[in-house]
Amino acid sequence: MRTGSYSRRIVISRIMECVIFFFAFISLLPLTLILFYLAKKGMAAIDWQFLTHLPRPVGEEGGGVVNAIVGSAILIFCATLMAVPLGVGAGLYLSEAKEGKLSYWTRVAVDILQGSPSIVMGVVVYLWVVKPMQSFSALSGSIALAIMMLPMVIYSTEETLKAIPCTLKEAALALGVPYYRTILKVVIPAGMSGITTGVLIGVARIAGETAPLLFTAFGSPFLDINPLKPVAALPLVVFNYATSPYPQWWEQAWGASLVLTFLVLCLHLTAKIGTRRWKIQF
Amino acid sequence: MKQLSDTLFNAVVRSCAIGTLILVSGLCVTLVIHAMPVFRHSGLSFLFTSTWDPLRQQFGALPFLVGTVITAVLGVLISLPFSLSIAFFLGEYFPSGKLSIFFQSATDLLAGIPSVIYGFWGLFVVAPFMQKIEIRLGIMPYGVGIATASIILAIMIVPYTASIAREIIKLVPSDLKEAAYALGATRWEVVRHVVIPYAHSGILAGILLALGRAIGETMAVTMVIGNRNEFPKSIFDPANTMASVIANEFAEASDDIYLSALIAVALLLFLFTTVMNMFGRFVIKKLTVRQES
C-alpha cells in the first residue's frame, strides 16, 4: 500500500467520493428522462376514448386499446391461476424437505428457469402448445407467462415458510392436528403475507413481458375472450405500434406505454408496501 | 399411524416439485430435439459460418453470436462505473437514511420498467440522438445499431448489478473496516484496500449474472439494434443478436429447417445464459455460506 502525505490522501479520498456520488447520480438521469417522456407524450395520447375503444385502422382518428387492456388482464389472470398452485406446492416441498436429492435438483431447475431468457419460453411454448393446436391462443400466452412467474412464487414461498419458527408447527402437531391440516391451517396462513408479496412481484414481472407473447398470444385487433383465440396484450401493442411506420400509431404506443408502466409500477409499489405492512414478526 | 390424507397431501406437494423439475427438463429436451435437424443439415458450420440465408437454406449463426457477445459485453462495460458507484454509495457511504431510501426506490423503479418500454424509448429518444453523433463523426447515420443497443442494455442492467454488488459489499465484516480506520486509513483507502479485495469475487459473480441477463434481453435490443443479418464491421453498424433474430424471424419461419435453425439459436442462448447464471450463483452462494459459518 502506497502512502503519501496526509493531506494528499485525504484529497484523494474526497475526489473518489465525489466521483462515486457523481456516477451514482448520473445513473438516475435515464430514469427521469424515461418518466418525463412517458408522462409528456403518454398524457397527450390518453383520454377516455383511448381506454374504452377498440383500435381503428390506420388513417382514422381515435381508437383505443381496450382489447389490449382486457387481453393483458386475461393473460395475467390465467397465468397466476396456473403458476400459484404449482409454485406454492413446490415451495412448500422445498421448505419441508430441505435436504434430499429431489429438493436439490428442483432448486437447480428453479435457478435455471429464473435465469433463462423470456424469448426461450416463447419458443418452447410455441412448440408445446401452439404447434399442436395449429393456432396462436390466449391459453398458450398464459402458459408462457406462468412459466416465467413460477420461479418467483417458488422462491418467495420457500423463503417465507423457512422463516416461520418450528415451534408453531410443533405446537399444532402436539395438539394432535394432522400434518396436512397443520400445514394448511397454521403454516400457510402465517406465511400468507410473504407468499402474496411474491405473487405480486411475479405478476409485476409478467405484466410487462413481451417476448414470450410474440408467438403465443400473438395479438389481435378484436375484443375476444375466447382462450383458444389470439389475444392482444399491452406490451405487444407497444411493440407492434412502435415498430410500425405510422406516426399516428406511435402516439398510441406512447399512451399504451404509460398505461403499462403505471400498472407495473403500481404492482411493485403494492408488493413493497405489502412486505412492510403485512410482515409478521416472530 | 400415518393417515391417508397425510400421504395424499405429501404426494400432491411432492408432485408439484417433480412437476417443476419435469417442466425444466422438458424445456431442455424440447429445445435439443427440435434443434437437431439443422445440426444434421449443416453440422458445425452452423456455429462457424456467417451466411444466414433462409431462402437458400444456408444457416450460419456466427453473426448473431458475435452480435450478442459484443452488445452484452459493451453494455456491461458501460454500466459498470454507474452500477458500482451505486453499490458503493448504498453499501458503504450511505447504508441507511433518507438519501439511501430514495436511491433504493429509484433503482427499484428502474428495474421495474418493462423492457419493451426501454426499447420504445431507445428507438424514439436515444436512436435520434445517436444519429446526430454519427453525423458528427462522419459515419453512416443509422441511429440504431450495436452502440445504441449497448447503451439501452447498460441502463437496464445498472439496477441489477448494483443490487447484487451492494449485498456483497454489505457482507464485508465491519471489524475489518474498523481495523483499517483505526490504523488511520481514509475512506477511499478502506474501500480500495479492504472492501474491494474482500468483495471482488462476489462483485465479479454479480457482473457475470448481469452479463447473462444482458445476453438474454430480447425486446429492448430487438427494437434498437437494427436487425441486419450480416457480420457487424463497426460498433455503430446495425446487427442482430441471438434473441433479436428469434423475435424477428420466428413467426415467419416457413419451412421446418428454418424453424429448426431458429430453435437451435434459442438453444444456444439458453445454454449461454444458464452457464453464466449457474456459475454466478455458485460463487455468490459460496460467499454467503462463508459469511454465515
Interface residues (C-beta under 8 A of the other chain):
Chain A: M1 R9 I10 I12 S13 M16 E17 V19 I20 F21 F22 F23 A24 I26 S27 L28 P30 L31 L33 I34 Y37 L38 P85 L86 G87 V88 G89 A90 L92 Y93 L94 E96 L102 S103 W105 T106 V108 A109 V110 D111 I112 L113 Q114 G115 S116 P117 S118 I119 V120 G122 V123 V124 Y126 L127 W128 I147 L150 I154 P178 Y179 Y180 I183 A204 A207 G208 E209 T210 A211 L214 F215 F218 P235 V238 F239 A242 T243 W250 A253 W254 S257 L260 T261 V264 L265 H268 K272
Chain B: Q3 S5 D6 L8 F9 N10 V12 V13 R14 S15 C16 A17 I18 G19 T20 L21 L23 V24 S25 L27 T30 L31 H34 P81 F82 S83 L84 S85 I86 F88 F89 Y93 F103 A106 D108 L109 L110 G112 I113 P114 S115 V116 I117 Y118 G119 F120 W121 L123 F124 V125 I155 V158 T186 R187 W188 E189 V191 H193 L209 G212 R213 I215 G216 E217 T218 M219 M223 A243 I246 A247 F250 A251 L262 I263 A266 L269 F270 T273 T274 M276 N277 M278 R281
